[in-house]
Amino acid sequence: MKTAPVTFAHLAASVIAVPPLAQTAEFGLAREQNIALIDHLQAAGVRSLMYGGNANFYNIPVSTYADTLEFLAENTAPDCWVIPAVGPDFGRIVDQAPVVRDLNFPMAMALPAAKGSYTDAGMATALRHLSDKLAAPVLMYAKHDGCVDPKLAGQLVEDGVVAYVKYAVVRADAKADDFLRALMDVMDKRRIISGIGERPVIDHFTTFGLTSFTSGSIAVAPRLSMAILHALQAGDLKRAAELRETFIPLEDCRDTFGPARTIHDAVTLAGVADMGPVAPLQSNLVGEQRHRTAAAAAELYALERAA
């Protein structure tokens, strides 16, 4: 695992994979299957891994958090950046921050709290506490429109509390986004990561000038997702759009059935690795959900292998 501070250049060099976490039937850590998925990603050149919502870190027991992070640190390449999630509640942040620090992770991402469960001032206090305990800046997750006052976000960046923002506000038209523009007004746009996968990434790069993006479906097709990044960096928008279309059937399933549980099962159904059960409070796909996802995952994985 790479432990040096994350630079703009490093962030833009790889799609930031947001993979699921394989579990045993007893909801323990399925080590061999997680290694298989990590190897699948790294073989395609992926050098940034983020373990958060898709890995169901909302529900990972605090009692197993250290063991899970130690496993991830030991089973990723020396040049691979790994960012674990903490929170979303303050109690979990308090318990998890020392683990992140002691295992030398360069950064942590604060999971987004539910609407109505926080105030801007309270969230800022939590992020300052987290940054202080890590002795490093943190990654803030902007999931809902107006989830933070842009001026406050800019102040947290200026104060060295926040290094990056994962921007994951879903829009019917990704090109029309006043909240994203407001965040860009108060910080370097390179600090804002397009955080909703392949669907909006072309608009985020071309309309707003963002330079990095996250992907969950990359867990099935890492070469194709990396190829989108390279096409965008080369200014080949036609190629980027063609590649993006290969992801849309699986992304449609994720939007319909739930992004985390769908990518968890898609990795299994594609044959990449057996991810096992989804930890409560979520559950595995069933019936038509599973059938549609299996077809989309198989099609995408076939294109990946042919790439």
N, C-alpha and C positions, 0 to 999 in steps of 0.2 A: 504494500500500500504506500502510495505517495503521501508524505507527511509535510512537505514544504507548503507554504502559503499558496493559494490558488491565484493565478494571474489571469488577466484578460485573455492572453494568448493561449493559455492552457484550456481555459473554458471554451474558447472557440475552436479548438483543435479536434474536439470529439462531440458527438451527440451525447447528451447526459442521459444515460439509461436509467429508468425508474422501474426496476424489475420486481416481480413478486418474490416471495420467500417460500421455499418448499418446506413442508411440514410433514411429520410422521402422523400416523393414525391417532396418536395420543397428543397431537399438537406440539410435539417437540421439534427440534431443529433437524431437518433431513439433510445431513451434511453432504453426502455424495451427490444428491440431486441438485443442491445449490451450487456445488462446485461445477457440475455439468453445465448449468446455466451460465455461470460466470465465465467458464472457458469458452462457451459458445459466443458470448459477447466480446470477450477479449480477442478471440481469433479473428474477428472482423475489424479489429482496430479500435474498438470502444475503450476509452481510457477514463471515463467518468461514470461512476455508479452512485445513484442516490436511492437510499432505502427509506421510503416514507409511506405514503398512502397505499401504493400498489403492493407493498410488502406488509400491509396491515399493521404498521407500527403503532397505530392507535390502540391496538388490543394486545400488543406483546406484553407479557408480564414483566414488571420491573425486576422480578427475581431472576429472570433469564436474560435480561438486557445485556449485561456484561459479557456473558458467554457468547451471545449472538454477535456482538460487535468484535470480540476477540477473534471469533471464527472468520468474520469478513476481512479483518485486517490481515490475517495470516494466509488467506486464500485468494488474494488479488495480487496482480503484478506490481513490482516496485515502482512503476511509472503510472499506476492507476490511482486516480483520486476517488476516495469513497467518502460520501457524506451521509451520516445517519440522521434520522429525525428524532426529535425530542418533543415532549408535550403530548397533546396541546395544553393540558392544564398545568398550572404552576407547580403543583405538587410533584408531578412527574418530571418537570424541568429540574426541580431541586434535586431529585434523586438521580436523574440521568446525566446531568452535566458533569459531575466528577468522573463518571465512567468514560465519557467522550474525551475528557482532558487526559486522564491517566493512560488511555490507550493511544494517545498522540494523533487522534483524528484532527485534520487541519481546520475543520469547521463543523457546525451542526445546523440542521434546518429546524426551525420551530414550526411544528404543524399548526395549521390554522384552527383557531377556536370557532365554535359555532356562533352564528349571528345571535346577538343579544346576550351573549355570555361574558362579554368583556367591554371595557371602555378603551379608548385610544391611550389615555394616560396609563391605565393599568397594563395594557399590552406593552407599552414602551418600558415600563418598569420591569416587566418579566424579561424582555429582550436585553435590557441593560444588565440584569442579574445574570442571565445566561452568558453573555459576552464576558462579563467580569470573571465568572467561574471558569470559563474556557481560556481566558487570557487571549482571546481571538475574536474577531468579528463573526457574526452569524448570518445565516441566510433566512430572509423573511419570506413568507408565503402569502401572496396576495390572491385570494381565491374568489372573493365576492366584490362586486362593484362598490367602490367607496369604503372598502373594509378598513382603510386607514386614511387619515388626513395626509395628503401628499406632502404638505409642509413638515409634518412630524416625521414622515419617512425620510425626507431630505435631511432633517436635523440628525436623525439616527445614523445616516450615512456619514454626514460631516463629523459626527462625534466618534466615528470608528466603531460603532456598535453593529451596524449592518453593512455587510460587504456586497451582498447580491439580493435581488428580489426575484423569486419565482412567480411569474405573472400568469395566472391561470383563470382569468375571468372569461367565461364563455360568452361570445357575441354571435348574433345572427349574421352580422357582417363584421368580420375581424378588422376591416379597414376603418370602421367608424368606432373609435374608442377614446372618448374624452378622458377617462380615468388614466389610461395608459399614457396619453399625452401629458397629463398633469404630473405623473411620476417622472416622465422624461424631462420635464422642466426643472426638476429639483435634484437630479443626479445624472451622472454619465450614463448614457443609454446602454453602454456595455455592461453595466451592472444589472440590467433587467434581462432575465432569461424568459424566452417564450416557453411557457410551461404547460401546454395543452396538446402536445404531440404533433403529428404531421399535418392535421387538418388546417390550422391557421398559420403555419410557419412561413409560408411564402408571403402572405400579407404582412406578417410581423417583421420579416426581413426587408421587404421592398418598400412598404409604406412607412414603417417606423424606424428602420435601420437597426433592428436588433441583430445580434451576431451569434447567439447561441440558443439552443432549444433542448427541451427534455422530450423523452419518448417512453411510453410503456410498451407499445407494440414492437419496439426494437428488440424486445425479448424473443420474438419469433423471427424477425428478419433484420438482423443488425447490419448486414452489408447494404441492404437497400436503404435503410434509414441513414446510414453514413453517406451513401451516394447522394441523397437529397441535400445534405449539408454541403458536400463538395460541389454539387451543381449550383447551389445558391452562392457559394463563395466565388465560383467561376463566372457568375452572371448568366448561367444557362437556365433561364426560367422555364423554357419549354421542357427540358429534361427533368427539372425539379417537379414540374406539374405532372408529367407522365409517371414518375416514380411515386409521387404522393397518391395517385389514383389507386395504386396497388394496395395501399393501406386502408382505403375508405371502407370496404366491406367489414373488416374487423373493427375499425373505429366506430362504424354504425352499430355493431353489436355492443360495443363498450358503452356507447351513449345510451342504448336502449336498456341493457340489462345491469348496468353498473360497471364503471371502468376497472375497479380493482379486482372484483371477483371474476370478471370476464377475461382479463389478461392472465390471471392465475390459471384458469382452466384452459385457456387457449394454448399456453405453453405445453401443457400436458397433451391436449388433443392434437397438436401439431407434431408431437413426437420429439420435442427438444429435450424435455426432462419431465419427470413425474413430480408435479408440485404437491400432490396429496390434497388433504382437506383444506378448505378455507376456514380460518379461525373465526369463531363467533366474535362479534355479533353479526358477521356476514355468513354466507353459505355458498356451497358450490352450485353451479348451474344445473338445471334439470329440464327434461322434456325438450320442447321446441327451442328454448334458450341454448341448450347444449348442442342440439342438432345444427342450428344456424351458425353458432360459433365454431363448431368443428369444421364445417364447410369453409368458412372464411379463413380460419387458421391454416387449414391444409392447403388452400390455394396460395396464401401468402408465403408459406414455408416452401412450397414447390418453386415459386418464383425466386425465393432466396437461394435455394440450392442450385438453381440454374444460372444465377448471376455470376 
